[in-house]
């Protein structure tokens, strides 16, 4: 199992932790570039959607 597969598996097992990490990163970015808060929020939401999709893929059993 490579690092990417391990990351997908972790996302599948702990999606709430991934969301918390994305929120923390977005808050830090808004602290530095607050005038772009709307774009940062949009990017954070897309990152959460992507992470959830990767996590769902990681939960599927491997092909036979």
N, C-alpha and C positions, 0 to 999 in steps of 0.2 A: 504494500500500500504506500503510495507516494504522499508527499506533503499536501498536494491539492485534494486528494481523496480524504485525507485526515481532516482537512479544513471543512469539506462538505459534510462529513460525518458529524463534526462538532456543531456545525450550524443546524443540522437536523435535530441534534439532541438538546441544544440550548439556544433556541431562536430569541429568547428574551434577553440573553446576554449579548447577542449580536446587536439587537436593537439599542440596548443601553450604550454599547460602544460607539455606535453610529451617532446617537444623540450627543454623547460627550464630544466627539470630534466636531459635530456641527456647532455645538456651543462654543468650542474653542475657536472655530473659524469665524463665528459671528463676533466673538470678542475682538478679533483682529480686523475683520472686514465687515463690520456691522452694517455698513451702507448697502451691502449685497445680501442682506438677511433673507429676502424672498428666494433668491437663487440658491442660497445655501440650504434652505428648508426643502426646496424642490429636489436638490441633489441628494439630500439625506433620505427623502422618501423613496427615491429611485434606488438608492443603495439598499434600503430595507427590503424593498420589493425583490431586488436581485438576490439578496442574501436568503430570503425566504424561499425563493425558487431553487437556489442551489441546495439549501437544506432539505427540501422535499425530494430532490433528486438523490441526495445522499442517503435517504431513508429507504430507498428502493433496494431490493435484493440485487446482487450482481447477476448479470446474465449467465445462463448455464453454459 
